[in-house]
């Protein structure tokens, strides 16, 4: 029901006759569950925080951390039970007189309740059966009826699986109570909930004005794999001159990983033009990022056609790549359950049960261990660190989705990226992995100041993150940090951000977009407005710093893999195949040194201004004299080679070879299974 929602007209009701009657006339005919589902009423917003803490009350509660404000669907607890941020509302008393009450603020056609147990690693508590009571004044209450008897709703059998209870007859009221009747025998009365209801038109309600959605005419709904593919195709048909859809690989179940390219010359890297990417859906159940990326490609197409100069500038000066679903298998699993019933983790992992964010090789500790053992740390590579040998083998636990993304990252000289997640409201920046695997420890990169700028750019323009009055999502308070945090200071993981920074030239942050991982479709227009400016302004940061082309003095051709070093920044980058490079930097004056194998180094000073326009710093390199090469040969020495670069390329070839072998084996298994199935049917 949650993903097929269509906005309903307000139901016009005379307030003087509404007094808790069942939704009669057009509503009384509702008898079967299929018919009841046709109401498609959205959640009030306990999970998404649209319902304020002040709207939730309870008969009693054990302590503040288990108060009524904690009775929100999918709310997560802190590690320690007993703190202020526990994982449910829990009544002080174990009897049938306990209740959790929600004030909808307006007359509402209530259609259902979704229930969960308590989120805790220490306690098991859930409600097994409950009744629903409704009121217009919070004084006189009427119990939801099933014919002539009070309706008894089935609750939970475990703490995490959400269970939907539809009212036998949808009923108009302002207040609703969940009244537990039985609960887990070894637990207590604890629950998390969401309420389903449609707003009712009330002429006497001075606060009845609708909340604004979005003025952009975009396809605001949840798209499964087929629908996503159709939408991307429709965008390319609408804007064929600036878009291209391509694939970077397949998921374990064979679904293609589609990418939308937006550029004034699709399919071609233009000299000096930076490459940008957004990646969404790494965790399949974190659906908001997927829809925002789909919204973004529609929006850019439409606005480009309108002549919006900001969008025209982005399209003509940047090559943009949008991957809406890195984990399509996981998304399909969550999509079947829908936004409110998929819970906190269903669909998070790949089909093989792999957390894709934990599936990238740990290059951090390879670099740190090498630095500790080295006599001269300045000789230790700080970039382009090769994939470890074990990771390239066929039996390595590397998901096909991860393999595809790593190969994609190598093929295109990305400069800037963001990885879109959900379940919190914060932007994290590398390093995400801590030294010695400390659970939480601030672990900055050599580009910490610029990463903090990137994170702040997104967070400060996000309408929800920037709201100083918003409540925390679960149990962590990020507002005092301006809604940004070093990844290692939050929790340690050698993920995609660190890999991108250490293995390629690309800077990447993680954006946690919303408290609700899988928002109801009715929330999507609001979420687009919350994130639209952030998505655009973050892309524009790819034009900060310096850029240029490294060329051979005699041939004037670009030099690939030249090393660009910024003094006092212990992280180098390399030029792309055509000799062009991009170095993201904050405003200031920098001493930049460039060198390549067989060339003398070159140095110049480059000044970066405050404007989001890159400073052009080109370099001309002179080859080392032939006489010098003769001297090297005369001594029996080899001409210096960039061993690190060779090893990096070798490991990538091995990774791709093992990927092909795995894909051939998997395809053979599929074909044998198909033949076997056909033979059995025959």
Long-range contacts (C-beta under 8 A, 24 or more apart in sequence): 1-37, 1-40, 1-164, 1-338, 2-338, 2-339, 2-340, 2-341, 2-520, 2-521, 3-221, 3-222, 3-335, 3-338, 3-339, 3-521, 4-40, 5-40, 5-42, 5-520, 5-521, 5-522, 6-40, 7-522, 8-39, 8-40, 8-41, 8-198, 10-198, 10-199, 10-200, 10-201, 11-109, 11-172, 11-198, 11-200, 11-201, 12-200, 12-201, 13-107, 13-172, 13-200, 13-201, 13-202, 15-107, 15-202, 15-203, 15-204, 15-205, 18-107, 18-136, 18-172, 18-200, 19-136, 20-134, 20-135, 20-136, 20-142, 20-171, 20-172, 20-173, 21-171, 21-172, 22-169, 22-170, 22-171, 23-109, 23-169, 23-170, 23-171, 23-172, 27-109, 27-169, 27-170, 28-169, 30-169, 30-170, 33-166, 36-111, 36-166, 36-167, 36-168, 36-170, 37-166, 39-109, 39-111, 39-170, 39-198, 41-109, 41-110, 41-111, 41-112, 41-170, 41-196, 41-197, 41-198, 42-196, 42-197, 42-198, 42-520, 42-521, 42-522, 42-523, 43-73, 43-114, 43-194, 43-195, 43-196, 43-340, 43-520, 43-522, 44-102, 44-104, 44-108, 44-194, 44-195, 44-196, 44-197, 45-523, 46-71, 46-72, 46-73, 46-102, 46-193, 46-194, 46-195, 47-72, 47-73, 47-74, 47-75, 47-194, 47-340, 47-515, 47-516, 48-514, 48-515, 48-516, 48-519, 48-520, 48-523, 49-470, 49-471, 49-473, 49-515, 49-516, 50-523, 51-102, 53-471, 55-102, 55-103, 55-104, 55-105, 56-100, 56-101, 56-102, 56-103, 57-100, 57-101, 57-103, 58-89, 58-91, 58-98, 58-99, 58-100, 58-101, 59-91, 59-93, 59-97, 59-98, 59-99, 59-100, 60-91, 60-92, 60-93, 60-98, 61-89, 61-90, 61-91, 61-92, 62-90, 62-91, 62-92, 62-188, 66-90, 66-190, 68-100, 68-101, 70-192, 71-100, 71-191, 71-192, 71-193, 72-192, 72-193, 72-194, 73-114, 73-116, 73-162, 73-192, 73-193, 73-194, 73-340, 74-116, 74-119, 74-162, 74-192, 74-343, 74-344, 74-516, 74-517, 75-119, 75-192, 75-474, 76-119, 76-344, 76-423, 76-474, 76-475, 77-118, 77-119, 77-120, 77-121, 77-474, 77-475, 78-475, 79-121, 81-120, 81-122, 81-123, 83-475, 84-475, 85-472, 85-474, 85-475, 86-118, 86-120, 87-118, 87-119, 87-120, 87-192, 88-116, 88-117, 88-118, 88-119, 88-120, 88-125, 88-190, 88-191, 88-192, 89-190, 89-191, 89-192, 90-118, 90-125, 90-188, 90-189, 90-190, 91-180, 91-188, 91-189, 91-190, 93-189, 94-183, 94-188, 94-189, 96-179, 96-180, 96-181, 98-179, 98-180, 98-189, 99-133, 99-177, 99-178, 99-179, 99-180, 100-177, 100-178, 100-191, 100-193, 101-138, 101-175, 101-176, 101-177, 102-175, 102-176, 102-177, 102-193, 102-195, 103-138, 103-174, 103-175, 104-173, 104-174, 104-175, 104-176, 104-195, 104-197, 105-174, 105-207, 106-174, 106-199, 106-200, 106-202, 106-205, 106-207, 106-208, 107-136, 107-172, 107-173, 107-174, 107-199, 107-200, 107-202, 107-205, 108-172, 108-173, 108-174, 108-176, 108-197, 108-198, 108-199, 108-200, 109-170, 109-171, 109-172, 109-197, 109-198, 109-199, 109-200, 110-134, 110-167, 110-170, 110-171, 110-172, 110-173, 110-176, 110-195, 110-196, 110-197, 111-166, 111-167, 111-170, 111-196, 111-197, 111-198, 112-164, 112-165, 112-166, 112-167, 112-195, 112-196, 113-153, 113-164, 113-165, 113-167, 113-176, 113-178, 113-193, 113-194, 113-195, 113-196, 114-162, 114-163, 114-164, 114-165, 114-193, 114-194, 114-195, 114-196, 114-340, 114-341, 115-153, 115-155, 115-156, 115-162, 115-163, 115-165, 115-178, 115-191, 115-192, 115-193, 116-156, 116-159, 116-160, 116-161, 116-162, 116-163, 116-191, 116-192, 116-193, 116-343, 117-156, 117-158, 117-159, 117-160, 117-184, 117-187, 117-190, 117-191, 117-192, 118-159, 118-187, 118-190, 118-191, 118-192, 119-159, 119-160, 119-192, 119-344, 120-159, 123-187, 123-190, 124-159, 124-184, 124-186, 124-187, 125-159, 125-183, 125-184, 125-187, 125-188, 125-189, 125-190, 126-155, 126-156, 126-157, 126-158, 126-159, 126-183, 126-184, 126-187, 126-190, 126-191, 127-155, 127-156, 127-178, 127-180, 127-181, 127-182, 127-183, 127-189, 127-190, 127-191, 128-154, 128-155, 128-156, 128-157, 128-181, 128-182, 128-183, 128-184, 129-153, 129-154, 129-155, 129-180, 129-181, 129-182, 130-155, 130-165, 130-178, 130-179, 130-180, 130-181, 130-191, 131-179, 131-181, 132-165, 132-167, 132-176, 132-177, 132-178, 132-179, 133-176, 133-177, 133-179, 134-171, 134-173, 134-175, 134-176, 134-177, 135-173, 135-174, 135-175, 135-176, 135-177, 136-173, 136-174, 136-175, 137-174, 137-175, 138-174, 138-175, 141-177, 143-179, 144-168, 144-169, 144-171, 145-169, 152-181, 155-180, 155-182, 155-191, 156-191, 160-343, 160-344, 160-345, 161-343, 162-194, 162-340, 162-341, 162-342, 162-343, 164-340, 164-341, 172-200, 194-340, 196-340, 211-526, 212-526, 212-529, 213-525, 213-526, 213-529, 214-525, 214-526, 214-528, 214-529, 216-295, 216-299, 216-302, 216-528, 216-532, 217-302, 218-295, 218-298, 218-299, 218-525, 218-528, 219-294, 219-295, 219-298, 220-291, 220-295, 220-521, 220-524, 220-525, 220-528, 221-521, 221-524, 222-287, 222-291, 222-335, 222-339, 222-521, 222-524, 223-290, 223-291, 223-294, 224-331, 224-332, 224-335, 225-255, 225-325, 225-328, 225-331, 225-332, 228-258, 228-290, 228-294, 228-324, 228-325, 229-258, 231-294, 231-298, 232-258, 232-260, 232-294, 232-297, 232-324, 235-260, 235-297, 235-298, 235-301, 236-260, 238-301, 238-302, 238-305, 239-301, 239-304, 239-305, 241-266, 242-266, 242-301, 242-304, 242-315, 243-297, 243-301, 248-323, 248-404, 248-405, 248-407, 248-408, 249-400, 249-401, 249-403, 249-404, 249-405, 249-407, 249-408, 250-400, 250-404, 250-663, 251-327, 251-328, 251-329, 251-350, 251-351, 251-400, 251-401, 252-329, 252-350, 252-351, 252-352, 252-399, 252-400, 252-401, 252-666, 253-328, 253-329, 253-351, 254-670, 255-328, 255-329, 255-332, 256-328, 257-323, 257-325, 257-326, 257-328, 257-401, 257-404, 257-405, 258-323, 258-324, 258-325, 259-321, 259-322, 259-323, 259-408, 260-297, 260-321, 260-322, 260-324, 261-319, 261-320, 261-321, 261-322, 262-297, 262-300, 262-301, 262-315, 262-319, 262-320, 262-322, 263-315, 263-318, 263-319, 263-320, 264-315, 264-316, 265-319, 269-319, 269-412, 269-413, 269-576, 269-577, 269-578, 270-319, 271-549, 271-558, 271-578, 271-580, 272-547, 272-548, 272-549, 272-580, 273-317, 273-318, 273-319, 274-318, 274-319, 274-415, 274-416, 274-542, 274-543, 274-547, 274-582, 275-318, 275-319, 275-321, 275-412, 275-413, 275-414, 275-415, 276-318, 276-319, 276-320, 276-321, 276-414, 276-415, 276-416, 276-417, 276-539, 276-542, 277-320, 277-321, 277-322, 277-323, 277-412, 277-414, 277-416, 277-417, 277-506, 278-320, 278-321, 278-322, 278-323, 278-417, 278-418, 278-420, 278-535, 279-323, 279-326, 279-405, 279-417, 279-418, 279-419, 279-420, 279-496, 280-323, 280-324, 280-325, 280-326, 280-419, 280-420, 281-323, 281-324, 281-325, 281-326, 281-327, 281-328, 281-330, 281-331, 281-420, 282-326, 282-327, 282-356, 282-357, 282-419, 282-421, 282-496, 283-327, 283-330, 283-347, 283-348, 283-349, 283-355, 283-356, 283-357, 283-421, 283-422, 283-517, 284-325, 284-327, 284-328, 284-329, 284-330, 284-331, 284-332, 284-333, 284-334, 284-347, 284-348, 284-349, 284-350, 285-330, 285-331, 285-333, 285-334, 285-342, 285-343, 285-344, 285-345, 285-346, 285-347, 285-348, 285-517, 285-518, 286-348, 286-420, 286-421, 286-422, 286-423, 286-513, 286-517, 286-518, 287-331, 287-334, 287-335, 287-339, 287-422, 287-517, 287-518, 287-519, 288-420, 288-422, 288-513, 288-514, 288-516, 288-517, 288-518, 288-519, 288-524, 288-527, 289-324, 289-420, 289-421, 289-422, 289-511, 289-513, 290-324, 290-325, 290-331, 291-524, 291-527, 292-420, 292-513, 292-527, 292-528, 292-531, 292-535, 293-322, 293-323, 293-324, 293-420, 294-324, 295-524, 295-528, 295-532, 296-322, 296-535, 297-322, 299-532, 310-536, 314-536, 314-539, 314-540, 317-543, 318-539, 318-542, 318-543, 320-539, 321-412, 321-414, 323-405, 326-356, 326-401, 326-405, 327-356, 327-401, 334-518, 338-518, 339-518, 339-519, 339-520, 339-521, 340-518, 340-520, 342-518, 344-423, 344-517, 350-399, 350-401, 352-399, 354-397, 354-399, 354-402, 356-399, 356-401, 356-402, 356-496, 357-419, 357-493, 357-495, 357-496, 358-493, 358-494, 358-495, 359-397, 359-398, 359-399, 359-402, 360-402, 360-406, 360-494, 360-495, 360-496, 360-498, 360-499, 361-387, 361-388, 361-391, 361-494, 361-499, 362-388, 362-433, 362-494, 363-387, 363-388, 363-494, 363-498, 363-499, 363-502, 363-503, 364-431, 364-433, 364-435, 364-494, 364-498, 364-502, 365-433, 365-435, 365-494, 367-502, 368-435, 381-644, 382-446, 382-570, 382-571, 382-572, 383-502, 383-505, 383-571, 383-572, 383-573, 383-574, 384-503, 384-504, 384-574, 384-644, 384-645, 384-648, 385-502, 385-503, 385-644, 385-648, 386-503, 386-644, 386-647, 386-648, 386-650, 386-651, 387-503, 387-648, 387-651, 387-652, 387-655, 388-651, 389-651, 389-654, 391-651, 391-655, 392-651, 392-654, 392-655, 392-657, 392-658, 393-654, 393-658, 394-658, 394-661, 394-662, 396-658, 398-655, 400-659, 400-662, 400-663, 403-655, 403-656, 403-659, 404-659, 405-496, 406-499, 406-503, 406-652, 406-655, 407-652, 407-655, 407-656, 407-659, 409-500, 409-503, 409-504, 409-506, 410-504, 410-652, 413-504, 413-505, 413-576, 413-577, 413-580, 414-500, 414-504, 414-505, 414-506, 415-505, 415-506, 415-507, 415-542, 415-582, 415-584, 416-454, 416-506, 416-507, 416-508, 416-539, 416-541, 416-542, 416-584, 417-500, 417-506, 417-507, 417-508, 417-509, 418-458, 418-508, 418-509, 418-510, 418-511, 418-538, 419-496, 419-497, 419-508, 419-509, 419-510, 419-511, 420-510, 420-511, 420-513, 421-510, 421-511, 421-512, 421-513, 422-512, 422-513, 422-514, 422-516, 422-517, 422-518, 423-473, 423-512, 423-514, 423-515, 423-516, 423-517, 424-473, 424-474, 424-476, 424-478, 424-512, 424-515, 425-462, 425-464, 425-465, 425-470, 425-473, 425-478, 425-483, 425-512, 425-513, 425-514, 425-515, 426-459, 426-465, 426-476, 426-478, 426-483, 426-484, 426-485, 426-490, 426-512, 427-454, 427-455, 427-456, 427-458, 427-459, 427-465, 427-483, 427-484, 427-485, 427-509, 427-510, 427-511, 427-512, 428-455, 428-484, 428-485, 428-486, 428-487, 428-490, 428-497, 428-509, 428-510, 428-512, 429-454, 429-455, 429-484, 429-485, 429-486, 429-487, 429-497, 429-509, 429-510, 430-486, 430-487, 430-497, 430-498, 430-501, 430-508, 430-509, 431-486, 431-487, 431-488, 431-497, 431-498, 431-501, 432-487, 432-488, 432-492, 432-493, 432-494, 432-495, 432-497, 432-498, 432-510, 433-487, 433-488, 433-492, 433-493, 433-494, 433-495, 433-498, 434-488, 434-492, 437-492, 438-488, 438-492, 439-491, 439-492, 440-488, 440-489, 440-490, 440-491, 440-492, 441-488, 441-489, 441-492, 442-486, 442-488, 442-489, 443-486, 443-487, 443-488, 443-489, 444-486, 445-501, 445-571, 446-569, 446-570, 446-571, 447-501, 447-507, 447-569, 447-571, 447-584, 448-486, 449-586, 450-507, 450-544, 450-545, 450-584, 450-585, 450-586, 451-507, 451-509, 452-484, 453-541, 453-586, 454-507, 454-509, 454-538, 454-541, 455-484, 455-509, 456-482, 456-484, 457-534, 457-537, 457-538, 457-541, 458-509, 458-511, 458-534, 458-537, 458-538, 459-483, 459-484, 459-534, 461-533, 461-534, 461-537, 462-530, 462-531, 462-533, 462-534, 463-529, 463-530, 463-531, 463-533, 464-514, 464-530, 473-515, 474-515, 501-571, 503-648, 505-573, 505-574, 505-581, 505-582, 507-584, 540-612, 541-584, 541-612, 542-582, 542-584, 543-612, 543-613, 543-614, 544-584, 544-585, 544-586, 544-608, 544-612, 544-614, 545-582, 545-583, 545-584, 545-585, 545-586, 545-608, 545-614, 545-615, 546-582, 546-583, 546-585, 546-590, 546-592, 546-606, 546-608, 546-614, 546-615, 546-616, 546-617, 547-580, 547-581, 547-582, 547-583, 547-614, 547-615, 547-616, 547-617, 548-580, 548-581, 548-616, 548-617, 548-618, 548-619, 549-575, 549-578, 549-579, 549-580, 549-581, 549-618, 549-619, 550-575, 550-579, 550-580, 550-581, 550-594, 550-596, 550-618, 550-619, 550-621, 551-579, 551-618, 551-619, 551-620, 551-621, 552-599, 552-620, 552-621, 552-623, 553-620, 553-621, 553-622, 553-623, 554-623, 559-596, 559-599, 559-621, 561-596, 561-597, 561-642, 561-645, 562-594, 562-595, 562-596, 562-599, 562-619, 562-621, 563-594, 563-595, 563-596, 564-592, 564-593, 564-594, 565-592, 565-593, 565-594, 565-595, 566-590, 566-591, 566-592, 567-591, 567-592, 567-593, 582-614, 592-617, 594-619, 594-621, 595-621, 596-621, 597-640, 597-641, 597-642, 598-623, 598-624, 598-639, 598-640, 599-623, 599-624, 600-624
